[in-house]
Amino acid sequence: MRMQNITTDSPYDTNVIERSKTASQACTNRQDAGNVIPYTMEELNARIDEAEAEIERNEGKTFSEMMNGFRKELSWLL
């Protein structure tokens, strides 16, 4: 199955793509010779703080908004 290219004119534009790349790189960087390095409590709390700040700035989406966007963007899969 061939996947469609993600276009930057979608509601999930380059900001989301960049955040996904950053998260993927962070996960890759945490691996040492195939062993996953666990997150520290400080790292976990920092990520929670970041997520809460995004919510306060209204940068997030509701579950319904997210799912509607997925259905629209990935309608070729249905």
Secondary structure, 3 states (H helix, E strand, C coil): CCCCCCCCCCCCCHHHHHHHHHHHHHHHHCEECCEECCCCHHHHHHHHHHHHHHHHCCCCCCHHHHHHHHHHHCHHHC
